[in-house]
């Protein structure tokens, strides 16, 4: 169902306001997720299991270089998993609300440090996401 002219104008205004307020977030929403993050996590988990297997095989066969190689493979794979999880979904509904810069500035004005304000904002976002999911 196509949008009316009025709805299209409102949508364009909202997009411009979002770009002006938070261009990084707006760009991430526009591009969306290509699935590379999920792929990175899956490859990392498989690599970690392979690394653990190599490490155990090296230790049980008394082949120290194989055990060290297994550990390095496992370590690299864990870094892949962490990188994939940290980047997270780029077009998820949880990010649609985004951080509210005005609320963060108000918290900073009340005396909270930047770290604590971000921590509290993440906590509130997580609670809102959990409420929507259930």
The 8 nearest C-alpha neighbors of each residue, nearest first, counted from 0:
[[1, 2, 3, 6, 7, 4, 5, 10],
 [2, 0, 3, 7, 4, 6, 5, 10],
 [3, 1, 6, 7, 4, 0, 5, 10],
 [2, 4, 6, 5, 7, 1, 8, 0],
 [5, 3, 7, 6, 8, 2, 9, 1],
 [4, 6, 8, 3, 7, 9, 2, 10],
 [7, 5, 9, 3, 8, 4, 2, 10],
 [6, 8, 10, 4, 9, 5, 2, 11],
 [9, 7, 11, 5, 10, 6, 12, 4],
 [10, 8, 6, 12, 7, 11, 13, 5],
 [9, 11, 7, 13, 12, 8, 6, 14],
 [12, 10, 14, 8, 13, 9, 7, 15],
 [13, 11, 9, 15, 10, 14, 16, 8],
 [12, 14, 16, 10, 11, 15, 17, 9],
 [15, 13, 11, 17, 12, 16, 18, 10],
 [16, 14, 18, 12, 17, 13, 19, 11],
 [17, 15, 13, 19, 14, 18, 20, 12],
 [16, 18, 20, 14, 19, 15, 21, 13],
 [17, 19, 22, 15, 16, 21, 20, 25],
 [20, 18, 16, 17, 21, 15, 22, 14],
 [19, 21, 17, 18, 16, 22, 100, 15],
 [20, 22, 18, 24, 23, 17, 19, 25],
 [23, 21, 18, 25, 24, 26, 19, 20],
 [24, 22, 26, 25, 21, 27, 18, 28],
 [23, 25, 27, 26, 22, 21, 28, 97],
 [26, 24, 22, 28, 27, 23, 18, 29],
 [27, 25, 29, 23, 28, 24, 22, 30],
 [26, 28, 24, 30, 25, 29, 89, 31],
 [29, 27, 25, 31, 26, 90, 30, 89],
 [28, 30, 26, 27, 31, 25, 90, 24],
 [31, 29, 27, 28, 26, 32, 89, 33],
 [32, 30, 90, 28, 89, 29, 27, 33],
 [31, 33, 89, 34, 90, 88, 30, 35],
 [34, 32, 35, 31, 36, 30, 89, 37],
 [33, 35, 37, 36, 32, 38, 39, 88],
 [34, 36, 38, 33, 37, 39, 32, 83],
 [37, 35, 83, 39, 38, 34, 40, 87],
 [36, 38, 40, 34, 39, 35, 41, 83],
 [37, 39, 35, 41, 36, 40, 42, 34],
 [40, 38, 36, 42, 37, 41, 83, 35],
 [39, 41, 80, 43, 37, 83, 38, 42],
 [42, 40, 38, 44, 43, 39, 45, 37],
 [43, 41, 45, 39, 40, 44, 46, 38],
 [42, 44, 76, 80, 40, 46, 79, 41],
 [43, 45, 47, 41, 46, 42, 40, 48],
 [46, 44, 42, 48, 47, 43, 49, 41],
 [47, 45, 49, 43, 76, 44, 48, 42],
 [46, 48, 73, 50, 44, 76, 49, 45],
 [49, 47, 51, 45, 50, 46, 52, 44],
 [48, 50, 46, 52, 47, 51, 45, 53],
 [51, 49, 73, 69, 72, 47, 53, 52],
 [50, 52, 54, 48, 49, 53, 55, 69],
 [51, 53, 49, 55, 50, 54, 56, 48],
 [54, 52, 69, 56, 50, 51, 55, 57],
 [53, 55, 66, 69, 51, 57, 52, 56],
 [56, 54, 58, 52, 57, 53, 59, 51],
 [55, 57, 53, 59, 54, 58, 60, 52],
 [58, 56, 66, 62, 65, 54, 60, 55],
 [57, 59, 61, 55, 56, 60, 66, 62],
 [58, 60, 56, 61, 57, 55, 62, 54],
 [61, 59, 57, 62, 58, 56, 55, 63],
 [62, 60, 58, 59, 57, 63, 56, 66],
 [63, 61, 57, 60, 65, 64, 58, 66],
 [62, 64, 66, 65, 61, 57, 67, 58],
 [65, 63, 67, 66, 62, 68, 57, 69],
 [66, 64, 57, 68, 63, 67, 62, 69],
 [67, 65, 54, 57, 63, 69, 64, 68],
 [66, 68, 70, 64, 69, 65, 63, 71],
 [69, 67, 65, 71, 70, 66, 64, 72],
 [70, 68, 50, 54, 53, 66, 72, 67],
 [69, 71, 67, 73, 68, 72, 54, 50],
 [70, 72, 74, 68, 73, 69, 75, 67],
 [73, 71, 50, 69, 75, 70, 74, 76],
 [72, 74, 50, 47, 70, 76, 71, 75],
 [75, 73, 71, 77, 76, 72, 70, 78],
 [76, 74, 78, 72, 77, 73, 71, 79],
 [75, 77, 43, 79, 47, 73, 46, 78],
 [76, 78, 80, 74, 79, 75, 43, 73],
 [77, 79, 81, 75, 76, 80, 82, 74],
 [80, 78, 76, 43, 82, 77, 81, 39],
 [81, 79, 40, 43, 77, 83, 78, 82],
 [80, 82, 78, 84, 83, 79, 85, 77],
 [83, 81, 79, 85, 80, 84, 78, 86],
 [84, 82, 36, 80, 40, 81, 86, 85],
 [83, 85, 87, 81, 82, 86, 80, 40],
 [86, 84, 82, 87, 83, 81, 80, 88],
 [85, 87, 83, 84, 82, 88, 36, 89],
 [88, 86, 84, 85, 89, 83, 36, 37],
 [89, 87, 91, 90, 32, 86, 36, 94],
 [90, 88, 32, 31, 91, 27, 28, 87],
 [89, 91, 31, 28, 88, 32, 92, 94],
 [92, 90, 93, 88, 94, 89, 95, 28],
 [91, 93, 95, 94, 90, 96, 128, 88],
 [94, 92, 91, 95, 128, 96, 124, 97],
 [95, 93, 97, 92, 96, 91, 90, 89],
 [94, 96, 92, 97, 93, 91, 90, 28],
 [95, 97, 94, 93, 98, 92, 99, 124],
 [98, 96, 94, 95, 99, 93, 24, 124],
 [97, 99, 100, 96, 120, 103, 124, 121],
 [98, 100, 102, 101, 103, 97, 96, 120],
 [101, 99, 103, 102, 104, 98, 20, 105],
 [102, 100, 104, 103, 99, 105, 106, 98],
 [103, 101, 105, 99, 104, 100, 106, 98],
 [102, 104, 100, 106, 105, 101, 116, 107],
 [103, 105, 107, 101, 106, 102, 108, 100],
 [106, 104, 108, 102, 103, 107, 101, 109],
 [107, 105, 109, 103, 108, 104, 111, 102],
 [106, 108, 111, 104, 110, 109, 105, 112],
 [107, 109, 105, 106, 110, 104, 111, 103],
 [110, 108, 106, 107, 111, 105, 104, 112],
 [111, 109, 107, 108, 112, 106, 105, 113],
 [112, 110, 107, 106, 109, 115, 116, 113],
 [111, 113, 115, 114, 107, 116, 110, 106],
 [114, 112, 116, 115, 117, 111, 107, 103],
 [113, 115, 117, 112, 116, 118, 111, 119],
 [114, 116, 118, 112, 117, 113, 119, 111],
 [117, 115, 113, 119, 118, 114, 120, 111],
 [118, 116, 120, 114, 115, 119, 121, 113],
 [119, 117, 115, 121, 116, 120, 114, 122],
 [118, 120, 122, 116, 121, 117, 115, 123],
 [121, 119, 117, 123, 122, 118, 116, 124],
 [122, 120, 124, 118, 119, 123, 125, 117],
 [121, 123, 119, 125, 120, 124, 118, 126],
 [122, 124, 126, 120, 125, 121, 127, 119],
 [125, 123, 121, 127, 126, 122, 128, 120],
 [124, 126, 128, 122, 123, 127, 121, 129],
 [125, 127, 129, 123, 128, 124, 130, 122],
 [128, 126, 124, 130, 129, 125, 123, 131],
 [127, 129, 125, 131, 126, 130, 93, 124],
 [130, 128, 126, 132, 131, 127, 125, 133],
 [129, 131, 127, 133, 128, 132, 126, 125],
 [130, 132, 128, 129, 133, 127, 126, 93],
 [133, 131, 129, 130, 128, 127, 93, 126],
 [132, 130, 131, 129, 128, 127, 126, 125]]
